[in-house]
């Protein structure tokens, strides 16, 4: 990647709240250990039950989270995620199968990395990144708790 391309990608990352705590040098480092990937509308990004350890931050577009019924006969859209949202945190932090599918609701771009790549980063960058993951997980948990209470 040349300097102009790195600058453009840093600008894209900077436009998303998830990356607001990072300085440009740290964003450049993230780009060394992750990629910006494009997904077409209705393209599966993750398939339920697959083994994949990637973590995603949506930079442009929206995705649908889809869960299959126990008998695999029905698929239910359980959430829609937008720019700045992230998914794949369980795969990043825990090894195991994916617990839901994720499909691009429209053309979208996402920053993608995994735990192995994260471990190669400078420790300060790792710490900031994991802190952001934890923050977003806490927000999701809070929102789900609120939704659960309101359902009763």
Secondary structure, 3 states (H helix, E strand, C coil): CCHHHHHHHHHHHHCCHHHCCCCHHHHHHHHHHCEEEEECCCCEEECCCCECCEEEEEEECCEEEEEECCCCCCEEEEEEECCCCEECHHHHHCCCECCCEEEECCCEEEEEEEHHHHCCCCHHHHHHHHHHHHHHHHHHHHHHHHHHHHCC
